[in-house]
Amino acid sequence: MKKLIVGNWKMNPTSLAEAKKIYSGVKTKVGSLRNVNVVICPPAVYLGVFSATTKGKTGLLLGAQDTHWQESGASTGNISPLMLKDLRTSYVLVGHSERRVAGETDEVVNFKIKAIQEYKMTPILCVGEKERDESGHYLAVIKRQIEDGLEGLSKKASEKLVIAYEPVWAIGKDAKGVETPEGFNHNMIFIRKTLSNIFGQKEAIKIPILYGGSVSAKNADSFLRDGRADGLLVGRDSLTASSFVEIVKIANNSSK
């Protein structure tokens, strides 16, 4: 399985010129890499600009940070999965912790996942606990997010699905701690078991599980090799082309 590296730009950068600079800086460096799939999730206002450059083998795929579950209608400020498909979007983040803080429920996540798959795109379901407790009660949070988010999906649906584990307490400048590759691997095994209960072991083993949470070039190799992550969800370091490319190259080499 090729490693999957996803860059989530969040609400950055603030100018189209800077966005083009970052995107171009990544595209020119990753096109020749054959052992890794690379996705950029820019703010929605830039998707149309980058869509035209995804024709052919550029080495880069487009991703969206969110979507509505309806294809059109009276939903001010939202973007539909049909719009994203028309812009050659391949992946869509769903249930990111920053969306959950804004009120997104597991039920809404479920609606979105089904809509994304209906339009032949791949949802990246983000899961993760706010707090880590030594007794392991936090695992119930992850289990609920997965089970409720994937409610009603068929075994066939598992073929176009990615899970991203992001412990909320380890994200951003205000992170309360640092996740270890060993800690991630422990949780990845739990996630894989939960997926197996839903889809079956044969199907679950094929679903990529990414790690996200203050990912950088310094810890990427450890999470990929020691943590056995199938890929990485990169935040802040995806906004600097050189840093993101370095992470992509690390992933490419770890897949050999």
Secondary structure, DSSP 8 states (H G I E B T S, - for coil): --EEEEEE--S--SSHHHHHHHHHHHHHHHTT--SEEEEEE--HHHHHHHHGGGSS--S-EEEES---SSSSSS-TT---HHHHHHTTEEEEEES-HHHHHTT--HHHHHHHHHHHHHTT-EEEEEE--SS--TTSTHHHHHHHHHHHHTTT--TGGGGG-EEEE--GGGSSTT-S----HHHHHHHHHHHHHHHHHHH-HHHHTTS-EEEESS--TTTHHHHHHTS--SEEEESGGGGSHHHHHHHHHHHHHHT-
